[in-house]
Amino acid sequence: MVELIARPETYDGKRVRVIGFVNFEFEGNAIYLSADDWKHGVGRNSLWIDPPQGFESDSGPTARQPNRRYVIVEGTFNAKNRGHMGMHSGAIENVTRLDPWGDWRR
């Protein structure tokens, strides 16, 4: 994720795989570098994320629809899409993988 944020033009339009802390909510779908960045609203340390079709989650984590936990995401990076109100540092679109990462209970 750091590379995508630091050098977005290098990865624009390319398939990427990242690990980060995800939050899904109305007008707030994003993956952050860390849970602390999400907690403190550090939008520049995040990427807007378009969840896969049929994904519905805006509350606690579940096995099939992870939310507010670390995940691994694969999709296409769009450097120009900065999400809701331009608050993020790019976007991951056309997501083909969205899985929990590690033991989120620790």
C-alpha positions as CSV (number, residue, x, y, z in Angstrom):
1,M,0.0,0.0,0.0
2,V,2.8,2.4,0.7
3,E,4.1,2.0,-2.9
4,L,0.6,2.8,-4.2
5,I,0.3,5.9,-2.1
6,A,3.8,7.1,-2.8
7,R,4.0,6.4,-6.5
8,P,0.4,6.1,-7.8
9,E,1.2,6.8,-11.4
10,T,3.5,3.7,-11.5
11,Y,0.6,1.4,-10.7
12,D,-2.4,3.1,-12.3
13,G,-4.5,0.6,-14.2
14,K,-2.5,-2.4,-12.9
15,R,-3.7,-5.4,-10.9
16,V,-2.5,-5.1,-7.3
17,R,-2.6,-7.1,-4.1
18,V,-2.5,-5.3,-0.8
19,I,-2.9,-6.1,2.9
20,G,-4.5,-3.5,5.2
21,F,-7.2,-2.6,7.6
22,V,-10.6,-2.4,5.9
23,N,-13.7,-0.4,6.8
24,F,-17.0,-0.6,4.9
25,E,-19.7,1.9,5.6
26,F,-21.9,4.3,3.7
27,E,-19.6,6.7,1.8
28,G,-16.6,5.3,3.7
29,N,-15.4,2.1,2.0
30,A,-11.6,2.2,2.3
31,I,-8.6,0.1,3.1
32,Y,-6.1,1.8,5.5
33,L,-2.4,1.1,6.2
34,S,-3.3,0.4,9.8
35,A,-6.2,0.2,12.3
36,D,-4.8,3.3,13.9
37,D,-5.0,5.2,10.6
38,W,-8.7,4.3,10.3
39,K,-9.4,5.1,14.0
40,H,-7.8,8.5,13.7
41,G,-9.3,9.3,10.2
42,V,-6.0,9.5,8.3
43,G,-7.5,9.4,4.9
44,R,-4.3,10.0,3.0
45,N,-3.1,6.6,4.4
46,S,-6.0,4.8,2.7
47,L,-7.4,3.7,-0.6
48,W,-11.0,3.8,-1.6
49,I,-12.3,0.3,-2.2
50,D,-15.1,-0.9,-4.4
51,P,-16.2,-4.1,-2.8
52,P,-17.1,-7.2,-5.0
53,Q,-20.6,-7.3,-6.3
54,G,-23.1,-8.6,-3.8
55,F,-20.8,-7.6,-0.8
56,E,-22.9,-6.1,2.0
57,S,-21.3,-5.2,5.3
58,D,-21.4,-2.1,7.4
59,S,-21.1,-3.7,10.8
60,G,-18.8,-6.1,12.7
61,P,-16.6,-8.7,11.0
62,T,-18.1,-11.9,9.7
63,A,-16.4,-14.9,8.1
64,R,-17.7,-14.2,4.6
65,Q,-17.8,-10.4,4.7
66,P,-14.8,-9.0,6.6
67,N,-15.1,-5.6,8.0
68,R,-13.0,-3.5,10.4
69,R,-10.2,-6.0,10.3
70,Y,-7.1,-6.8,8.3
71,V,-7.7,-8.2,4.9
72,I,-5.9,-9.1,1.7
73,V,-7.4,-7.5,-1.4
74,E,-6.8,-8.0,-5.1
75,G,-8.1,-5.6,-7.7
76,T,-7.2,-2.9,-10.2
77,F,-5.6,0.3,-8.9
78,N,-7.0,3.6,-10.1
79,A,-4.8,6.5,-9.2
80,K,-7.4,9.1,-10.3
81,N,-10.3,7.8,-8.2
82,R,-9.9,9.2,-4.8
83,G,-13.2,8.0,-3.4
84,H,-15.9,9.9,-1.6
85,M,-15.0,13.6,-1.5
86,G,-11.5,12.9,-2.7
87,M,-10.4,11.8,0.8
88,H,-8.2,8.9,-0.2
89,S,-5.0,8.3,-2.1
90,G,-6.4,6.3,-5.0
91,A,-8.8,3.4,-5.3
92,I,-8.9,-0.4,-5.7
93,E,-11.6,-1.3,-8.2
94,N,-12.9,-4.5,-9.8
95,V,-12.0,-6.5,-6.6
96,T,-11.6,-10.2,-7.2
97,R,-10.3,-11.2,-3.8
98,L,-11.3,-9.9,-0.3
99,D,-10.2,-12.3,2.4
100,P,-9.5,-12.0,6.2
101,W,-5.7,-11.7,7.0
102,G,-4.2,-13.1,10.1
103,D,-5.9,-13.5,13.5
104,W,-8.0,-10.4,13.8
105,R,-8.9,-11.1,17.5
106,R,-5.4,-10.4,18.7
